[in-house]
Amino acid sequence: MQGNSRSVSSNQEGLHENLDKVVLRHLEQPFLKPYQQHTLDAFLKLEKQVEAANRPLIFDSCCGTGLSTAALAQLHPDALVVGMDKSAHRLTKHQAHFDQLGQNYLLLQVDLNDFWRLAVEAGWQLSHHYILYPNPWPKSRHLQRRWHGSAVFPFILKLGGQLELRSNWKTYLEEFQVALQLAGFQSQLNAYQTEQPITAFERKYQNSAQALWQLRSQLSA
């Protein structure tokens, strides 16, 4: 991706007017959507690998082609890093050989609305959870498609660990910060820049001279 990306455009000014109401409703009500079979199958397969690895567990959610997953695996060599994306097409662009001896990451094509709930149901606790770009659903009517406005938001919290999000739309992370506060968690929102981008979107946005933002929250000890 070259540096020709447009900045996020939204018909929403500031935080969404229904943010608190939507987040609190999801924090109070159960999420009972049935699991999709392909995600359930992927989880059951991974469950055996996680038990066998006996390592700290890291999620790289919405990982795209998995470039970030490979980079995070290098950053956390003692952990098992699981990259997940809904797009099989994006994942097939990753050229690593996942069955290579000693490799500490893998990629899965799943629906995160299901996978996160399955992980919570299994009692998994993460050491780190990364949600890095790209599309924050900037139209006002799409609040509930943003992770903090979705019914699965409480399960992100229950997975624990150090949560880190990055975005080129500050409002998205400001809303997420409010959602965390409503759930009883503190967080830090800062401008972000790096000499070594770990996702294609991060490189594209930075090369386009867009401001990047980072949100971090410790969800468990």
C-alpha positions in Angstrom: 0.0 0.0 0.0 1.3 3.4 -1.0 0.9 6.7 0.8 -2.3 7.8 -0.9 -4.9 7.2 1.8 -7.7 9.7 2.5 -8.4 10.7 6.0 -11.5 9.3 7.7 -14.7 11.1 6.8 -17.7 11.0 9.1 -21.1 12.6 9.4 -20.8 12.2 13.1 -19.4 15.2 15.1 -17.7 14.1 18.3 -18.7 11.1 20.4 -21.9 9.4 19.3 -25.0 10.7 21.1 -26.1 7.1 21.9 -22.7 5.8 23.0 -23.4 5.4 26.7 -26.9 3.9 26.2 -25.7 1.3 23.7 -22.6 0.3 25.7 -24.5 0.0 29.0 -27.2 -2.1 27.4 -24.6 -4.6 26.0 -22.8 -4.7 29.4 -26.1 -5.6 31.1 -27.7 -8.0 28.6 -26.4 -11.5 27.4 -25.2 -12.0 23.8 -26.9 -15.2 22.7 -26.3 -15.3 18.9 -25.6 -18.9 17.7 -22.1 -19.8 16.8 -21.2 -20.2 13.1 -19.9 -23.7 12.4 -16.6 -22.7 10.7 -15.6 -20.6 13.7 -16.6 -23.3 16.2 -14.5 -25.8 14.2 -11.5 -23.5 14.1 -11.8 -22.9 17.9 -11.9 -26.6 18.7 -8.8 -27.2 16.7 -7.0 -24.2 18.3 -8.0 -25.3 21.8 -5.9 -28.4 21.5 -2.9 -26.3 20.2 -3.2 -23.9 23.1 -3.3 -26.6 25.7 -0.2 -28.3 24.1 1.7 -25.1 23.8 1.3 -24.1 27.4 2.5 -20.5 26.6 1.1 -17.0 27.3 -1.6 -16.4 24.7 -1.9 -13.3 22.5 -4.7 -12.4 20.1 -4.0 -10.3 17.0 -7.7 -9.6 16.1 -8.6 -8.3 12.6 -5.1 -9.2 11.5 -5.6 -8.9 7.7 -2.8 -10.6 5.9 -1.1 -11.5 9.2 1.9 -9.2 8.8 1.2 -7.8 12.3 0.9 -11.3 13.7 4.4 -12.3 12.5 5.8 -9.0 13.9 4.0 -9.5 17.3 5.4 -13.1 17.4 8.9 -11.7 17.2 8.1 -9.1 19.9 6.7 -11.9 22.2 8.9 -15.0 21.4 7.7 -16.8 24.5 4.0 -16.5 23.6 1.6 -18.2 21.2 0.2 -15.4 18.9 -3.0 -16.1 17.1 -3.9 -13.8 14.2 -7.6 -13.8 13.2 -9.5 -12.2 10.4 -12.9 -12.8 8.7 -11.4 -12.7 5.2 -9.9 -15.9 3.9 -8.7 -13.9 0.9 -6.6 -11.6 3.0 -5.2 -14.5 5.0 -4.1 -16.4 1.9 -1.7 -13.5 1.1 0.4 -14.5 4.1 3.3 -16.6 2.9 4.7 -18.1 6.1 4.8 -21.9 6.6 2.7 -22.3 9.8 3.8 -25.8 10.5 7.5 -24.9 10.7 9.0 -26.3 13.9 9.4 -23.7 16.6 7.1 -21.1 15.0 5.0 -19.3 17.6 2.1 -17.9 15.6 -0.7 -19.1 13.4 -3.6 -17.6 11.5 -7.3 -18.4 11.5 -10.3 -17.4 9.4 -13.1 -16.8 12.0 -16.0 -14.6 13.0 -14.6 -12.7 16.0 -18.2 -12.2 17.4 -18.2 -16.0 17.9 -14.5 -16.7 18.6 -14.1 -14.2 21.4 -17.2 -15.7 23.2 -15.9 -19.2 22.7 -12.5 -18.2 24.2 -14.2 -16.7 27.2 -16.4 -19.7 27.6 -13.3 -21.9 27.7 -11.8 -19.7 30.4 -8.9 -18.3 28.4 -7.0 -15.3 29.7 -4.8 -13.3 27.3 -1.5 -11.7 28.1 -2.1 -9.2 25.3 -4.8 -8.4 22.8 -4.1 -6.3 19.8 -6.8 -4.8 17.5 -4.9 -2.8 14.9 -6.9 -0.9 12.3 -8.4 -0.5 9.7 -12.0 0.5 9.3 -13.8 2.1 12.4 -17.2 2.3 10.7 -17.3 6.1 10.8 -20.9 6.7 9.7 -23.1 7.6 12.6 -25.6 4.9 11.9 -22.9 2.3 12.2 -22.1 2.7 15.9 -23.0 -0.9 16.7 -20.6 -2.1 14.1 -17.7 -0.6 16.0 -16.3 -3.1 18.5 -17.1 -0.9 21.6 -20.7 -0.5 20.3 -21.3 -4.1 19.5 -22.9 -6.8 21.7 -19.5 -8.7 21.9 -17.8 -5.8 23.6 -18.1 -7.3 27.1 -16.3 -10.4 25.9 -13.3 -8.3 24.8 -13.1 -7.2 28.5 -13.5 -10.7 29.8 -10.5 -11.9 27.8 -8.3 -9.8 30.0 -4.6 -8.9 29.4 -3.2 -5.7 28.0 -5.5 -4.4 25.3 -4.0 -2.2 22.6 -5.9 -0.6 19.7 -4.5 1.7 17.0 -6.5 3.8 14.6 -6.3 6.8 12.2 -9.7 8.0 13.5 -9.3 9.5 17.0 -13.0 9.6 17.7 -13.1 5.8 17.4 -10.6 5.4 20.2 -12.1 8.2 22.3 -15.4 6.3 22.1 -13.7 3.1 23.0 -12.1 4.8 26.0 -15.5 6.0 27.2 -16.8 2.4 26.8 -13.9 1.1 28.9 -14.6 3.7 31.6 -18.3 2.7 31.7 -17.1 -0.9 32.3 -14.8 0.2 35.1 -11.4 0.2 33.3 -8.9 3.0 32.9 -7.0 3.6 29.7 -4.4 5.8 28.0 -4.9 7.4 24.6 -1.8 8.8 22.9 -0.6 9.9 19.5 1.3 7.1 17.9 4.2 7.0 15.4 6.6 4.3 14.5 9.6 3.8 12.2 8.6 0.2 11.6 4.9 -0.1 10.8 3.6 -3.7 11.4 0.5 -3.6 9.3 -0.1 -2.5 5.7 -2.7 0.1 6.9 -0.3 1.5 9.4 2.3 2.0 6.7 -0.3 3.5 4.3 -1.7 5.9 6.8 1.7 7.0 8.1 3.0 7.5 4.5 -0.1 9.6 3.8 0.9 11.9 6.7 -2.2 11.0 8.7 -2.2 11.2 12.5 -2.2 7.8 14.2 -3.6 7.1 17.7 -3.0 4.3 20.2 -5.3 3.2 23.1 -4.0 0.9 25.8 -5.8 -0.6 28.8 -4.8 -3.2 31.4 -7.8 -5.5 31.7 -6.2 -7.9 34.1 -3.2 -8.2 36.3 
